[in-house]
Amino acid sequence: MLLEFTVGNYRSFNKKCTLSLCAQGISDEPKTNVVKKGNVKILKTAAIYGANSSGKSNLIHALAAMGKCVLGSVKLNDGDELNYDPFLLSNAEGKPTFFEVLFLLDSVCYRYGFEYNLNKIIGEWLFINEGIRKEKMLFVREGDGIEVNEVLFTEGIDNEKNTNDNRLFLSLCAQLGGEVSKKVMGWFQVGYNVISGLESDGYQGFSKFMFHTHEEGCEEALAFFHSLELGFEHLETLEEEAIVPKDLPSELRAFWSKQLTGKKTISLQAVHHKYNRDGKIVGDEKFDVEEKESAGTRKLIDLAGPIFDTLKRGATLVVDELDAKMHPLISMHIIKLFNSNEYNPHGAQLVFSTHDTHLLSSRLLRRDQIWFTEKDEKEQTDLYSMMDIVLPDGTKPRNDSNYEKNYINGRYGAIPYIN
């Protein structure tokens, strides 16, 4: 489970900011929003609010960028440039980007991070905490040197000299069969997934495949659709030969004909009842989902794969603009799935950005689950939770407050100011 993520000098983030999913010592409802793992209480969901261009999406992009850096490091050749996208509105040119993540895996807490610029890994570190008070260092990289704990991280011994300036030490150790480093790399591969709520190109196929093969999570997704009363009774899949669009120029048609020869595509069909004049069911009609269902319904079907795969694996799903094209009650229902003990027995997590103020309710989210992004006068993003806010009278927001009303009225900041 994700505990903390820290980013610095990335896009609109100049100073270091931390998103935490560690539950604070408050008595807020609902109690099911928190799961206890050993001595740690962890939040199942977190919502990120803010004005347009305040940095919400950049925070989520940073989570994705860290994963891409880790998983892509093994492919780098000596001298290849890194994916360096720093804050540009200051005179600190060449300042390194900072990423650090704290996560729980098999009852062990890992803290892994690194700093880098366009050409070089400036620093890298890995610590573990196995439930004792003090965490233990596995390795620390500073400049051209790497200090390795020869007792706890034997897989790193003598690999220091084989690590290129632009490559992560963790990825090298994992490639050489290191047990601990492979666990950490594995978390970046399957422990969390970052997707867009606006575009589904990256996961639409995954959802179709889940329904086509009746993978685990398929029945739960169909029950979810029924509870929302979307209009169709069930979904069917149809596997067909891939077809090249007729309106392509002849050169492109020839190219894609070769590429798609022997390839299959999966289409989804929503089965609707047909009725007579008396309202009695007289048959069924199949609608091609892509052609005849609404944009909101298509998005829900596309999201079903990542949502129910995450729930069954107890992983972390990060969604930018969760509420796009969806009714507030449907967004609320998705959040309740993750906050529920019944539907989320494995402690899966949902982190999402949104503009939907209807979700700002003490009946749905605790105060420590609500986060805000706001830019200061230097156009750098600040990230803070509702628990960090101090109101004009010196108090903190109460758990019986009207969160939505207070947010719209500007008491929590992170709203657009319109002249």
Phi and psi in degrees as a GROMACS rama.xvg file:
@    title "Ramachandran Plot"
@    xaxis  label "Phi"
@    yaxis  label "Psi"
@TYPE xy
-76.4813  128.087  LEU-2
-103.986  -47.509  LEU-3
-149.824  150.22  GLU-4
-136.807  129.86  PHE-5
-122.255  135.908  THR-6
-133.628  144.311  VAL-7
-149.1  142.983  GLY-8
53.8174  52.8001  ASN-9
-136.395  118.243  TYR-10
50.8975  -118.413  ARG-11
-83.2584  -3.76942  SER-12
-89.7814  113.728  PHE-13
-96.9843  -64.4394  ASN-14
-77.1387  161.67  LYS-15
-70.7939  132.688  LYS-16
-130.228  144.951  CYS-17
-123.895  127.4  THR-18
-96.3228  123.526  LEU-19
-117.07  134.574  SER-20
-110.664  20.1124  LEU-21
-84.178  124.676  CYS-22
-68.1414  137.196  ALA-23
-87.9584  164.844  GLN-24
-79.1285  66.3137  GLY-25
-121.97  160.48  ILE-26
-101.067  22.8751  SER-27
-63.5567  147.95  ASP-28
-89.5298  164.317  GLU-29
-75.2726  144.118  PRO-30
-68.0196  -27.0769  LYS-31
-71.5011  -9.07592  THR-32
-72.8336  -7.20362  ASN-33
-120.183  138.208  VAL-34
-120.728  140.219  VAL-35
-102.567  125.656  LYS-36
-121.867  104.284  LYS-37
64.8768  -122.118  GLY-38
-96.4356  5.78044  ASN-39
-109.001  133.665  VAL-40
-103.842  124.281  LYS-41
-122.151  140.536  ILE-42
-80.5804  140.028  LEU-43
-83.9778  -28.2785  LYS-44
-137.094  156.319  THR-45
-148.604  132.119  ALA-46
-108.53  139.401  ALA-47
-119.554  118.988  ILE-48
-111.677  158.519  TYR-49
166.321  161.994  GLY-50
-67.4032  164.319  ALA-51
-57.2212  139.685  ASN-52
66.4572  21.5802  SER-53
-88.6769  -15.6317  SER-54
117.881  4.62984  GLY-55
-56.7504  -52.3043  LYS-56
-66.3211  -33.4294  SER-57
-65.2478  -33.0315  ASN-58
-63.9903  -44.1648  LEU-59
-69.384  -38.3851  ILE-60
-62.2064  -34.1743  HIS-61
-64.7576  -41.0374  ALA-62
-59.9218  -41.7924  LEU-63
-68.693  -40.2026  ALA-64
-63.8848  -38.5147  ALA-65
-62.5517  -44.6834  MET-66
-61.3417  -41.1389  GLY-67
-65.6277  -37.8164  LYS-68
-62.1337  -44.7862  CYS-69
-67.0344  -49.5696  VAL-70
-75.5829  -25.5531  LEU-71
-89.3844  -8.97758  GLY-72
-62.2371  -35.7786  SER-73
-64.1379  -21.6701  VAL-74
-90.0134  -5.99058  LYS-75
-77.3954  140.104  LEU-76
-95.6331  158.444  ASN-77
-58.9546  125.472  ASP-78
98.9271  -12.3596  GLY-79
-64.6604  143.725  ASP-80
-78.3431  150.465  GLU-81
-93.3426  162.493  LEU-82
-78.5114  80.174  ASN-83
-101.31  116.633  TYR-84
-134.68  72.2605  ASP-85
-81.1029  170.97  PRO-86
-66.7731  126.42  PHE-87
-103.614  -5.30924  LEU-88
-98.5743  36.3415  LEU-89
-141.974  170.887  SER-90
-95.7825  16.3407  ASN-91
-90.8282  65.147  ALA-92
-67.1445  138.675  GLU-93
84.5641  -3.65075  GLY-94
-61.3863  136.313  LYS-95
-74.0971  150.463  PRO-96
-78.625  143.85  THR-97
-120.007  125.414  PHE-98
-128.803  135.822  PHE-99
-148.056  138.364  GLU-100
-129.568  142.315  VAL-101
-119.984  121.245  LEU-102
-142.954  159.401  PHE-103
-109.469  127.13  LEU-104
-142.531  120.6  LEU-105
53.4843  45.9616  ASP-106
67.4438  8.97428  SER-107
-112.844  132.934  VAL-108
-93.8391  123.958  CYS-109
-109.829  137.028  TYR-110
-121.62  111.074  ARG-111
-127.801  139.04  TYR-112
-161.461  171.162  GLY-113
-161.047  159.965  PHE-114
-124.868  143.531  GLU-115
-156.23  158.169  TYR-116
-120.144  -157.899  ASN-117
-64.1271  -32.091  LEU-118
-119.827  -9.0327  ASN-119
-150.625  144.612  LYS-120
-81.2569  115.834  ILE-121
-81.6405  -37.8026  ILE-122
-155.453  155.703  GLY-123
-158.333  144.793  GLU-124
-154.399  152.201  TRP-125
-143.57  123.507  LEU-126
-126.907  153.598  PHE-127
-130.534  154.808  ILE-128
-136.931  116.249  ASN-129
-100.321  29.1567  GLU-130
103.009  -3.57761  GLY-131
-90.545  173.581  ILE-132
-69.365  -36.2594  ARG-133
-110.003  131.225  LYS-134
-75.5337  160.535  GLU-135
-116.244  138.701  LYS-136
-80.4366  131.321  MET-137
-98.182  -44.4378  LEU-138
-158.794  153.788  PHE-139
-137.819  129.298  VAL-140
-113.462  125.68  ARG-141
-135.122  119.405  GLU-142
61.7407  -122.279  GLY-143
-96.8818  1.59493  ASP-144
-111.917  147.321  GLY-145
-129.138  119.854  ILE-146
-97.0047  125.559  GLU-147
-115.926  134.889  VAL-148
-77.3063  105.319  ASN-149
-73.65  -9.04391  GLU-150
-93.058  -46.6061  VAL-151
-94.0247  -15.794  LEU-152
-136.126  60.2373  PHE-153
-62.7123  -25.5674  THR-154
-65.9306  -14.9937  GLU-155
-92.6996  -9.41037  GLY-156
-64.0691  130.655  ILE-157
69.4027  4.52344  ASP-158
-92.5733  -7.07465  ASN-159
-58.7197  -43.3474  GLU-160
-72.0991  -14.5617  LYS-161
-95.7847  4.52007  ASN-162
-94.0615  117.694  THR-163
-68.9639  158.528  ASN-164
-59.3823  -32.1524  ASP-165
-99.2123  8.17378  ASN-166
-116.161  142.881  ARG-167
-75.4355  134.149  LEU-168
-61.2611  -36.8739  PHE-169
-58.1126  -45.4016  LEU-170
-67.1664  -35.5147  SER-171
-64.6951  -45.7873  LEU-172
-62.8619  -38.5752  CYS-173
-67.3019  -40.7536  ALA-174
-62.1283  -31.8832  GLN-175
-87.4081  8.85088  LEU-176
95.5144  13.1194  GLY-177
-62.1885  130.206  GLY-178
-68.6044  -48.9822  GLU-179
-69.0752  -45.6797  VAL-180
-63.4491  -33.9245  SER-181
-67.6944  -34.3492  LYS-182
-63.78  -45.3176  LYS-183
-65.6927  -44.8503  VAL-184
-59.875  -38.4281  MET-185
-62.4601  -34.7898  GLY-186
-64.6228  -39.0547  TRP-187
-68.5612  -26.4583  PHE-188
-77.5844  -44.3229  GLN-189
-128.008  -6.93917  VAL-190
-75.1725  -30.2965  GLY-191
-146.654  153.509  TYR-192
-136.516  131.785  ASN-193
-111.43  124.076  VAL-194
-134.625  167.25  ILE-195
-101.916  138.99  SER-196
-84.845  -6.4389  GLY-197
-96.4824  -39.8785  LEU-198
-121.16  132.978  GLU-199
-111.149  13.4912  SER-200
-58.2537  -32.4901  ASP-201
-77.9969  -15.7653  GLY-202
-137.094  -0.833193  TYR-203
-59.6521  -43.8412  GLN-204
-63.0818  -36.1274  GLY-205
-62.1852  -43.2017  PHE-206
-66.5205  -41.4533  SER-207
-60.5349  -42.7852  LYS-208
-64.5864  -36.6259  PHE-209
-61.3518  -43.7482  MET-210
-71.5679  -35.5651  PHE-211
-68.3497  -40.3381  HIS-212
-98.6581  0.862473  THR-213
55.1129  44.9493  HIS-214
-62.3796  161.039  GLU-215
-56.6327  131.073  GLU-216
107.685  -18.3991  GLY-217
-62.9784  -49.1889  CYS-218
-65.0951  -37.8582  GLU-219
-63.3923  -38.8572  GLU-220
-65.0631  -43.7428  ALA-221
-64.0082  -39.5402  LEU-222
-63.8128  -36.1144  ALA-223
-62.6942  -44.5825  PHE-224
-61.6934  -41.0873  PHE-225
-62.7899  -39.6112  HIS-226
-65.8856  -25.0647  SER-227
-88.7675  -8.39667  LEU-228
52.1593  62.5472  GLU-229
-81.0612  -8.16439  LEU-230
112.036  -32.7771  GLY-231
-94.5733  156.494  PHE-232
-86.5806  -42.2544  GLU-233
-160.982  175.479  HIS-234
-112.871  140.842  LEU-235
-122.296  153.618  GLU-236
-115.6  152.911  THR-237
-135.145  121.898  LEU-238
-98.5529  126.176  GLU-239
-135.216  164.726  GLU-240
-67.3838  138.908  GLU-241
-64.5975  134.337  ALA-242
-115.169  135.405  ILE-243
-82.5616  128.773  VAL-244
-55.2924  138.664  PRO-245
-71.5392  -23.61  LYS-246
-86.1125  7.54664  ASP-247
-78.1383  149.21  LEU-248
-58.5961  154.83  PRO-249
-58.7388  -36.7525  SER-250
-63.854  -43.9774  GLU-251
-69.4397  -36.158  LEU-252
-61.4821  -40.8721  ARG-253
-64.9602  -40.901  ALA-254
-64.5035  -50.3872  PHE-255
-71.3502  -25.6234  TRP-256
-61.6571  -40.1667  SER-257
-68.9796  -41.6324  LYS-258
-65.9614  -34.7122  GLN-259
-98.74  1.30323  LEU-260
-59.9103  124.556  THR-261
81.3948  -2.97891  GLY-262
-85.95  150.194  LYS-263
-112.444  151.746  LYS-264
-124.932  151.985  THR-265
-113.862  126.33  ILE-266
-114.183  151.649  SER-267
-106.346  139.243  LEU-268
-125.694  128.28  GLN-269
-93.9068  126.085  ALA-270
-93.4937  117.08  VAL-271
-109.922  148.279  HIS-272
-75.8473  148.151  HIS-273
-105.386  145.185  LYS-274
-127.03  151.728  TYR-275
-90.5281  -172.032  ASN-276
-64.6004  -24.892  ARG-277
-89.7293  3.63519  ASP-278
82.2996  12.3671  GLY-279
-89.8768  144.833  LYS-280
-71.8703  127.22  ILE-281
-120.959  0.795209  VAL-282
164.607  -169.972  GLY-283
-127.382  155.331  ASP-284
-134.069  134.911  GLU-285
-100.76  127.872  LYS-286
-107.082  131.908  PHE-287
-67.7094  120.892  ASP-288
-58.4536  -42.4501  VAL-289
-67.6607  -29.6404  GLU-290
-93.9057  -33.7257  GLU-291
-122.237  -11.6927  LYS-292
-89.7517  157.344  GLU-293
-69.3944  163.148  SER-294
-60.9491  -38.147  ALA-295
-66.2866  -41.8132  GLY-296
-65.5322  -42.9752  THR-297
-60.473  -40.1586  ARG-298
-64.7275  -43.0103  LYS-299
-60.7983  -42.1139  LEU-300
-65.068  -41.6118  ILE-301
-64.3004  -39.4678  ASP-302
-72.1803  -20.8024  LEU-303
-58.3624  -39.7699  ALA-304
-58.8282  -59.204  GLY-305
-59.1048  -38.7751  PRO-306
-64.5421  -52.765  ILE-307
-80.2068  -23.7997  PHE-308
-67.3114  -41.6007  ASP-309
-63.7283  -43.1089  THR-310
-63.0996  -40.6506  LEU-311
-73.581  -27.0316  LYS-312
-96.2334  -11.1164  ARG-313
68.7965  34.153  GLY-314
-95.5025  -168.252  ALA-315
-120.249  126.933  THR-316
-110.89  128.44  LEU-317
-116.167  121.681  VAL-318
-124.331  123.394  VAL-319
-86.803  126.342  ASP-320
60.6999  59.7358  GLU-321
-57.484  -37.6996  LEU-322
-80.7179  -5.31763  ASP-323
-59.354  129.226  ALA-324
67.9784  12.2742  LYS-325
-122.987  147.018  MET-326
-68.7943  144.777  HIS-327
-54.6305  -34.9711  PRO-328
-67.7781  -30.3127  LEU-329
-73.882  -42.5758  ILE-330
-57.6532  -43.3107  SER-331
-61.6521  -39.5612  MET-332
-65.3743  -38.7048  HIS-333
-64.0669  -43.5069  ILE-334
-63.4463  -39.225  ILE-335
-64.103  -31.9519  LYS-336
-58.6618  -45.4268  LEU-337
-73.3684  -33.4779  PHE-338
-78.6965  -11.7548  ASN-339
-81.8547  141.606  SER-340
-75.7072  -31.3946  ASN-341
-70.4933  -48.6212  GLU-342
-88.6087  -12.3822  TYR-343
-130.794  66.2639  ASN-344
-74.926  -14.4789  PRO-345
-100.277  5.62374  HIS-346
73.9526  36.1638  GLY-347
-67.5855  156.734  ALA-348
-125.454  149.667  GLN-349
-128.458  119.856  LEU-350
-115.397  128.424  VAL-351
-147.247  150.975  PHE-352
-101.501  151.166  SER-353
-161.976  157.992  THR-354
-110.022  -0.40636  HIS-355
-77.0025  101.567  ASP-356
-73.6076  -13.8585  THR-357
-64.3997  -21.2908  HIS-358
-79.9735  -10.1134  LEU-359
-81.0506  81.6532  LEU-360
-142.078  138.17  SER-361
-69.1047  -13.127  SER-362
-81.1777  -13.3215  ARG-363
-114.465  -41.4691  LEU-364
-130.449  141.883  LEU-365
-77.4151  164.278  ARG-366
-63.3648  -33.935  ARG-367
-79.5755  -1.26991  ASP-368
-95.3385  -5.15783  GLN-369
-107.132  120.945  ILE-370
-122.384  155.906  TRP-371
-133.823  146.205  PHE-372
-117.803  139.365  THR-373
-152.004  138.93  GLU-374
-93.2422  142.332  LYS-375
-92.2752  -169.8  ASP-376
-67.0806  -15.5846  GLU-377
-96.5804  8.91433  LYS-378
63.319  29.4954  GLU-379
-105.42  141.923  GLN-380
-79.0262  135.758  THR-381
-111.755  143.175  ASP-382
-123.608  127.085  LEU-383
-150.443  154.979  TYR-384
-98.4672  168.992  SER-385
-61.3793  -28.292  MET-386
-71.3814  -16.1324  MET-387
-86.0118  -12.0001  ASP-388
-78.2592  135.581  ILE-389
-116.18  117.836  VAL-390
-74.5278  164.891  LEU-391
-53.5652  -28.3791  PRO-392
-87.3004  7.26356  ASP-393
88.0134  -0.577148  GLY-394
-98.4674  169.419  THR-395
-98.5451  158.306  LYS-396
-55.8569  137.421  PRO-397
-86.4651  154.11  ARG-398
-76.5648  -6.71604  ASN-399
-104.876  14.452  ASP-400
-77.6664  161.973  SER-401
-86.8569  92.9548  ASN-402
-58.7994  -44.5294  TYR-403
-62.7507  -48.022  GLU-404
-62.7405  -44.4803  LYS-405
-64.3958  -37.9682  ASN-406
-65.8253  -47.8801  TYR-407
-61.5422  -33.3115  ILE-408
-81.6795  1.88439  ASN-409
86.1486  10.0901  GLY-410
-71.2848  -21.1208  ARG-411
-106.309  0.488747  TYR-412
71.7489  -162.347  GLY-413
59.4806  34.9247  ALA-414
-125.046  158.253  ILE-415
-72.8787  140.742  PRO-416
-105.007  117.826  TYR-417
-112.156  121.074  ILE-418
